[in-house]
Amino acid sequence: MRQILNLRPSEEDILKIRRKLQDYNSNFFEIRDEPQFTISEIDKYNELVGGIVCTIVGQWLEVDFLWVRDEQRGKGLGKKLLHEAERIAMGNKCKKAFLTTMNFQAQPFYLKYGYKTVYVQREYPITNEKYFMEKELNKNV
């Protein structure tokens, strides 16, 4: 055997290792598939105004990314995207949701919509904080 250090791995290199780990993990998980979905909000010029990327992992909704254009923040679009993702997740038998956010991003937003901070990674990557948050999903989204 030999070791190869790659300081600039391609997406393919990363995916190859990720798939190997997923194959191993699948022997222990009750699930075999982790479907992803996106919801996008497009303006009249066909430009992206906001969007959410999610993964369903068993009974969990993982919110991978939620982004809203600066001038649209505070106008309800983030809430609309998040609630629609949660609705889709519940339709897929999800009971809980999980996400991470940074101290300069949207922790107050997620707290407002029922997420609880379950762990704080301090000094990440150097001077900020990363919040790990989860929520029990129910019909009252």
Order of alpha helices (4+ residues) and beta strands (2+ residues): alpha-beta-beta-beta-alpha-beta-alpha-beta-beta
